Amino acid sequence: MSHYQIQGGKKLSGAVTINSSKNTAVALLVASLVNEGTTELLNFPDLEETKRIIEILESIGVKIEWAGPRHIRIKPPKKLSIEKINYASSSKTRSVLLMLGPLVHKFTAFKLPKSGGCKLGARTVAPHLYALENFNISIESGSKYYTVKSKIKPSVREIILYESGDTVTENVILAASLIPGKTVIKFASANYQVQELCYFLENLGVKICDIGSTTIVVEGCSRINKHVKYTLAEDPIEAMLFISLAILTRSVLLIKRCPIDFLELELFKLEKMGLNFHLSKKYKSYNKKTNLIDIKIFPSKLKAPEEKIYGRPFPGLNIDNLPFFVPIATQSRGRTLIHDWVYENRAIYYTELTKLGANITLADPHRVFIEGPTKLKANEIVAPPALRPSAIILIAMLSASGKSSLRNVYSIDRGYENLTERLKKLGAKIEKFDD
């Protein structure tokens, strides 16, 4: 475990460039399993979460090497050794669930370790089970493993997802990518990582219609064996971290390469709250699909919105961006209601900011009321076992006057690459130590 020591209350300055996304990176790592050829991923992040997926893939025989900075090369074996799967690494990431989609084409029966990752309450896997039933796949849940049996038959089918989740949508797309014929997926997530998975699979020859909508059509291949290169686009959730950091520290920051299509509503709400910012003209990401802009944030006096702030599936306010409105609300005049309806525990984690002087009232496991503005003060906090709640505590500490300590920061390392050094370049007083 590691911890941060932070001397807060400092104004920041300069520019920061947004990295690629954890969520996209793990999806494409797993998606490489549908390809019998070599997959090369560029602009690839080096994160604790991606390390766990790499460990899992290597344990079953996949050859993975770094071909250069932010450039990874993946080559699956002729036969995967699923019985050798790394249980310890699997238990630390929920992303192991994504392996269901490709593996049902490799084995008629196998066991997959139960997933870990962020502790955010009752995150049921039932939607995955209900969706994959349509492919003649049965999944039984044991104490440590899922037991999977698969007898896939090519056919034309229509699947209604039990919920519009990112991972379940990706799982169904991956399963459908190796089935000739059309699979219609309704109530699909249209989030950024799902769109990038579709772009990647298109490069492998899979035909996908209506990418970015909630009903997509996947026309799969019986076999895929290609040498493919794909460059990952940037992370809208990381962009929101730096937007909120600029607001909390009252700094002028230039945030480069922000995926604007996945930040429009967040910026619109912030504009109505009084945020002063400037947007550059749009340009394309390296994948030639994702629209980017540069955002310059200026110090602003914010007011609380009259309406509640809540997340929803794209094109709504991103569910992973919602937590960043909590520290922002602590510096906004008036009362803000944050409604986090997706996760049982996450709103409870928001109350950790009261240890820094925030005025937060927990209404129920999904809602908090925040009174602002309040002057934040330094303290020592143990980071929650969840990525975004831990990140907002870090942001608040960078704003709080005095010396703070944030312990057990593995959750943050799961999703943000080289964050300490990037913050230092902006003028932050932060050090990372191993406990």
N, C-alpha and C positions, 0 to 999 in steps of 0.2 A: 504494500500500500504506500501511496505517496500523499503529500499534503502541500498546499499553497500557503505561503506567507505573503500577505498583501498590505502595503501601505496605501490606504485609500485616500479619497478626497482630492485626487490629482486630475487636472484637466489633461486630456489627451490631444494629439494632433497628428496629421499626416494622412497616409493612405494605406489601405489594406486590400488585398486581392482575395476573393472568395475561392475556397478550395472545392473539390468535388465532394459528392455526398456519400456518407456512410450507407444510407439506405439503398442508393443505386449501386454502390460498390459491392455490397454483399449479394444483391440480386444478380448481378452480372457474373460474379464468381460462381455462384450456384448454376446459373444459366449455361456456363461453359460445359456443364455435364451433358447437355443435349448435343454437343458438337464432338464428333469423333476426331476432328482435326485440331490444329493448334489455334488457341484463342489468345490474342494479345490485347491487353487493356492499357490504355495510356491515360495520363492525368489521373492516375490511380492513387487514392489516399492510403497512407500507412497509419492505421488506427488499431487500437486494441480489438475492436469488433472484427475488422477484416483479418487480423492475425488469427483470431479464433476460427474463422471459416477456413482460412488457409490450412491451419492445423488439422481440421476435420477432413478436408479434401485430401491432404497428403497422407493421412492415416489410412485412407481407403485406396491408395495407389496413384493418385493424381500427381503428376510432376509439375511443380510450380517453381519458377525462378524469376528473380528481378533482372530484367534485361537492361535496365538503366534507371535513372531517377524517375520515380512515378510511372514506371513502365513494367508491367508484369506479364509473364508468358506462362500459359497453362496448356498442358498436354495430358489428356486422360489416358489411362492404360487400356489395353484391349479388353481387360476384364477387371471390374472394380471389386475390391475385397471389403464388402460392406460389413463383414463380421469383425473386422479390425478397427471399426470406427472409434475415434477418440471420444470416450464418454465424458471425460473431464472438461474438454473444450466445448462439447455439445451442450453441457449443462449450464454454460455461462452465456449462451446466446439464444434468443428466440428465433433467430434467422435460420437455425437448423431445420425448422419446419419447411422452409422453401425447397429442401432436398426431396420432398415427397414427389413433386411434379416430375422431375427428371428420373428419379429412381424407379418409379413404377414401370418405366419402359426397359429397365435393366434387369429387374428381378420379378419373378412371380410371387415371391414371398421374402420379406426381410423385416428386421427390427430397426427402429430409429429411436435414439435416445430422446427422452422428454426434454423440452427446451427450457432455457433460463432467460437471462436478459433483465430488463428493467422490472422492478417490482411495482406494478401499478394496479393491483387488485385482481379481480377475477377476469383474466383475459382468456376466454374460452376458445378452444380449438374446434368447437362444433361446426362453424362455418366451413372449415377445411374438409371435415368429414362429410358434410352434406353435399358439398360441391363435387368432391372426388367420387362420390357414389355414382354420379352420372357416367363415369368412365368404367364402371364395373370394378371399383376398387373398394375394399373393405378395410377399415382401420379400427383396431381394438386398443383401448387405452389401459396400460398396466401401471404399476407403481413407478417404474423407471423407464419403460420403453413403450413405444407404439408398435404394435404388431400389424404389419401391412400385407394384404394379399391382393394381387392384381391379375386380372384376366382381360386386358384391354382389347376391344374389337373395334376396328375402324368403322365409323358411321357418321352420319350427319346428326347433330344434336343441338339442343338449346338448353342452356343452363341459367337458372336464376340463383344468384348468390344470396345467401341468408343475410349477409350484411355487406356493405360496400367497403370492405377492408382492403388495405394495400397488399398485405401478404397473401391473403386468400385469392385475390385477383391474380397476383403473380403466379401462384401455384397452379391455378387453372390454366393460365396462358402457357406455362411451361409444359404441363401435361398435354395440352392441345397441340403444341408445336410439333410433336412427333406423331400426330395422328392425321393421315391423309383425309381430305374432306374438310367441311366447314363446321366449326364450333362457334355458336353464338353465345356470348356471355353478357347477361343482363344484370343491371345494378352493379356494374364493375366500378372499381375505383379508377379515377382519371388523374391521380396524383403524379407528381413529377417522376418518381422512381418507376412507376408503372409505364409511363410513356417512354422512358429511356429503355426499359426492358424490351418494349415493342420495337424501338428503333434498332436495338442490337439484334433482335431476332430477324428483323427484315434483312439485315446484312448477311444472315445465314440462309436466306431463301424462304423464310416463313412469310406468308402473305397475311397482313393484318389491316383490316378496314376500320375507319372511324377512330383512330388513335386520339385519345383526349376526350372521348365521350363516355357515357355510362353504359352504352351498348356497343361492344366491339365484336368483330367477326375474325376468327383465327382460322386460316387454312394451312394446316401443317404439312410436314414432309414425312415420308416413311423412314428416311435416314438423312442425317446431315453430317457431311465430312468436308469441312472447308478450313482454309487458313484465313482467319479473319482478324482485322485490327479495328478497334473501336475506341474513341476518345470520350471519356466521361465529361458530362456538363457539370455546372457549378451547383452548389447546395443553397436553396432558398432559406433553409433553417439557419445555416451559419450566417447568411446575410442578415437575418433578423436578429441574431445575437449581437452583431456589431452595430446595427441600427439602435437597439435598445441600450447598448453600452454608450454610444454617443449621446443619447438622450439623458441617461442617468448621470454621466460625468460632465454634462453641459459643454461638450467639446465640438469642435469643427472637425469632422472626419469625412474623408472621401472613401467610399466603399465600392470597389471595382468588381465588375463581372457578376452582377446580381441578376438572377433569372426572374425578370419582371412579371411574366405571366403568372408566377406563383407568389407574387408579393403585392399585386395591385390592390387587393382589398385591404390588406394590412396598412399599406401606405395611405389609402383613402381615409381609413378610420383615424390614423394618426394626423392626417391633414386637418380633419374636422376637430380634432382635439387641440389643434394649434401648432403642430410641428412645422417648422420652416425647413424645406429641403429643395434640392434642385436635381433634376433628372437629365442625364445625357440622352442623345439619340440612341435608338435601338441598334444593336448589332448581333451577329450570330455567334453562338458558342462553337467550340471545335467540332461538335457533332453535326454542325450545319442545320440543326433543327431548333434548338433552344434559343429564345430571344433573351439577350442580355442588355443591361444598362449599367451606368455608373451613377451612384447616388451620393450627393454631398449633403451631409446633415449639419444644420446650424443650431446653436443654443436657442431654446424656445421655452416659453411659459405655457404649459399645457393645462387644459381643463378636463375634468372627468366627463365622459359621454353620458347623455341622459339614458341611453339604451344600454342593456347588458352587452358584454363582449363574450362571444362564444365561438367555438370552432365547429367546423363541419367539413364533410368531404369536398374536395375540389369541385367547383371553383369557389367554394367558401373559404373563410379564413382558416388557414392550415391548422390542424389539430396540434401539431408540434410547434407551431408559432404562438399559440395561445398563451403558454406560460410566460413569454417575454413581456406580455402586457401587464403582468403582476408588478414587477419592479417599476415599470413605466407609470402604473397607476399610483404608486406610492409618492410620486413626484408631480402628480396632476391635482389641480385644485378641485375639491369636491369628492363625491362618493362614487366609486366604480364597482359594479357587480360583474365578477368574472364567473361564468358558468362553464365548468369543465365536465360535460355530461358523459364523456366517453369512458373515463377511468375512475374507479372508486377511490383510489388513494391519492391521486395527484393533487387535488385541491387541499388535502390535509398537509402535504409537503409544503404548499405555499405558505403556511403559517410559520414555517421556520424563519421567514423574514422578520417576524416580530422580535426575534433575538437581536436583530440589527436596528430595532427601533420603529419598524413599520407598524402601522395601525391596521391590522387585518382581523376581521371577525369571520370565523367559520360558521356559515349558515347550516350546512349539511355536508356530507362527503363529496358533493359536487360543486358547491357554490361558496365563494368568499366575497365579503364586502371589504373594500379598501378605501380608507380615508386619507386624503392627501392635501397638500404636500407635507411630508414629514422629513425631518433631518435624520439621516441614517448614521449609526454609530458602529464602531468596530466591535467584533466579538469573535469567539471561537465556536465553530459549528462542524459537526460531522456531516459530510455530504450524504443525502439520501441515496438509496440504491436505485436511482433513476436519473437518466441523462439530463433532460431539460430542467427538472426542478433543481438539480445540482448546478447547472449553468446559470440559472437566474440568481442563485445565492452568490456565485462568483461575481456577477455583474453588480449586485448590490454592494458587495464588499469593496469593489473598486471605486464605488461612489462614496462609501462611508468614510468619515474622517477617522484616522487612527489606524492601528495595526491589527489586522484580522488574520485568522487562521482557518482554512477550510481543509478538513481532514478526509482521508479515504476518497481520493478524487478519481478512482478507477472509472467511475460512471462517466466523468467528463472525457477521460482519455478514450473511451469507447467511440466517441463521436466527433472529436475535434483534434485536428492534427497540429502538433508543434505549437499549441496555443500560447504557452508561456512566452516563447521567443517572439511570437507575432505581437502579443500585447506589449512587450518591452519596446519593440520598435515604434509603437505609438506613444511611448512615454509612460506606460504603466509601471508602477513599482511592485513587482511580483517575482517571487522565487519559488521554485518547486524543489521539494526535498523528499527523499525516500525515508519512510519511517523505520 
